[in-house]
Amino acid sequence: MNTNNHTALIIPAESIEPIRLQRLEAEPGALEDLVGGAVEALIRGDWHVYLNAEAQGGNFPLNLRAAQLMRECGVEEQIVPRGTAVFLGRGKHWDEADVPEHLTTLAEHLFGDALAA
């Protein structure tokens, strides 16, 4: 991973917590802090989502909003992530990039509010 700052779409599992855009250093420590442990990535097209790699066996809440966004973006598997989901874009040579605008626009459409910055 490169260590540049990128804009990520953060979707907390708890529906009372706002979905937000956040500048972050896309490096393992920062991502682990956001997802609450070791990270795994699901890669699709021009974006990928980081999830907690151990959340399925833990007491992390289901993230129904992230699951809905993933389905709307064409993820066919019945994946329901647990815990916070961190969406980023994919740049050249698989480098990190800002979350694609089509994801942020879709999130705003699905969940009703402008994203908190």
WORA-V594356 format. One record per residue. RES is the residue in one letter. PHI is phi in whole degrees, 0 to 359 (* if undefined). NEAR is the number of other C-alpha atoms within 8 Angstrom. D_FIRST is the distance of its C-alpha to the first C-alpha in Angstrom with 2 decimals. Layout:
res=RES phi=PHI near=NEAR d_first=D_FIRST
res=RES phi=PHI near=NEAR d_first=D_FIRST
This chain:
res=M phi=* near=6 d_first=0.00
res=N phi=273 near=7 d_first=3.73
res=T phi=250 near=7 d_first=6.48
res=N phi=283 near=6 d_first=8.93
res=N phi=280 near=8 d_first=11.21
res=H phi=223 near=13 d_first=11.68
res=T phi=274 near=12 d_first=14.66
res=A phi=246 near=14 d_first=14.42
res=L phi=262 near=13 d_first=17.49
res=I phi=254 near=12 d_first=18.38
res=I phi=241 near=13 d_first=21.16
res=P phi=292 near=12 d_first=22.83
res=A phi=290 near=15 d_first=24.98
res=E phi=287 near=7 d_first=28.06
res=S phi=293 near=7 d_first=29.75
res=I phi=280 near=4 d_first=31.26
res=E phi=274 near=7 d_first=27.91
res=P phi=288 near=9 d_first=26.95
res=I phi=285 near=10 d_first=24.10
res=R phi=215 near=10 d_first=22.22
res=L phi=262 near=11 d_first=19.75
res=Q phi=216 near=9 d_first=17.67
res=R phi=283 near=8 d_first=15.50
res=L phi=212 near=9 d_first=12.68
res=E phi=274 near=9 d_first=9.81
res=A phi=282 near=13 d_first=7.07
res=E phi=234 near=9 d_first=6.31
res=P phi=308 near=7 d_first=8.19
res=G phi=298 near=6 d_first=11.45
res=A phi=294 near=10 d_first=11.85
res=L phi=293 near=12 d_first=11.21
res=E phi=298 near=12 d_first=13.55
res=D phi=299 near=8 d_first=16.02
res=L phi=291 near=8 d_first=16.24
res=V phi=269 near=15 d_first=16.78
res=G phi=82 near=9 d_first=18.83
res=G phi=156 near=9 d_first=17.32
res=A phi=301 near=9 d_first=14.98
res=V phi=256 near=12 d_first=12.80
res=E phi=228 near=8 d_first=13.13
res=A phi=242 near=8 d_first=12.17
res=L phi=248 near=8 d_first=14.92
res=I phi=253 near=7 d_first=14.10
res=R phi=216 near=7 d_first=16.91
res=G phi=50 near=6 d_first=17.46
res=D phi=264 near=8 d_first=15.66
res=W phi=216 near=12 d_first=14.25
res=H phi=210 near=13 d_first=12.89
res=V phi=236 near=11 d_first=13.94
res=Y phi=262 near=13 d_first=12.71
res=L phi=230 near=15 d_first=15.80
res=N phi=286 near=16 d_first=17.18
res=A phi=293 near=9 d_first=17.39
res=E phi=248 near=8 d_first=20.76
res=A phi=292 near=11 d_first=22.32
res=Q phi=299 near=9 d_first=24.72
res=G phi=266 near=5 d_first=26.60
res=G phi=257 near=6 d_first=26.57
res=N phi=261 near=6 d_first=28.46
res=F phi=277 near=8 d_first=25.90
res=P phi=289 near=8 d_first=27.65
res=L phi=299 near=9 d_first=27.22
res=N phi=250 near=16 d_first=25.18
res=L phi=291 near=9 d_first=27.62
res=R phi=292 near=10 d_first=26.28
res=A phi=296 near=12 d_first=22.79
res=A phi=298 near=11 d_first=24.70
res=Q phi=296 near=8 d_first=26.92
res=L phi=299 near=11 d_first=24.22
res=M phi=297 near=9 d_first=22.52
res=R phi=297 near=9 d_first=26.00
res=E phi=295 near=7 d_first=26.82
res=C phi=267 near=6 d_first=23.73
res=G phi=97 near=6 d_first=24.96
res=V phi=287 near=9 d_first=23.46
res=E phi=277 near=5 d_first=26.54
res=E phi=296 near=4 d_first=25.96
res=Q phi=276 near=5 d_first=27.65
res=I phi=264 near=5 d_first=24.57
res=V phi=239 near=9 d_first=25.35
res=P phi=294 near=13 d_first=22.42
res=R phi=244 near=14 d_first=23.36
res=G phi=81 near=15 d_first=22.16
res=T phi=291 near=14 d_first=19.91
res=A phi=248 near=17 d_first=17.74
res=V phi=240 near=14 d_first=14.77
res=F phi=263 near=12 d_first=14.52
res=L phi=227 near=16 d_first=11.97
res=G phi=272 near=13 d_first=12.30
res=R phi=245 near=14 d_first=10.84
res=G phi=261 near=9 d_first=11.00
res=K phi=299 near=5 d_first=11.93
res=H phi=56 near=4 d_first=10.48
res=W phi=68 near=6 d_first=8.53
res=D phi=293 near=9 d_first=6.33
res=E phi=293 near=12 d_first=6.68
res=A phi=210 near=10 d_first=10.31
res=D phi=300 near=10 d_first=13.32
res=V phi=302 near=15 d_first=15.07
res=P phi=297 near=10 d_first=17.67
res=E phi=300 near=6 d_first=21.12
res=H phi=297 near=6 d_first=22.81
res=L phi=288 near=8 d_first=21.12
res=T phi=292 near=11 d_first=22.21
res=T phi=297 near=8 d_first=25.61
res=L phi=295 near=9 d_first=26.08
res=A phi=299 near=10 d_first=25.21
res=E phi=298 near=11 d_first=27.77
res=H phi=295 near=8 d_first=30.26
res=L phi=291 near=7 d_first=29.91
res=F phi=251 near=7 d_first=29.94
res=G phi=88 near=7 d_first=32.32
res=D phi=240 near=6 d_first=31.11
res=A phi=297 near=5 d_first=29.09
res=L phi=285 near=10 d_first=25.72
res=A phi=290 near=7 d_first=25.72
res=A phi=255 near=5 d_first=23.57
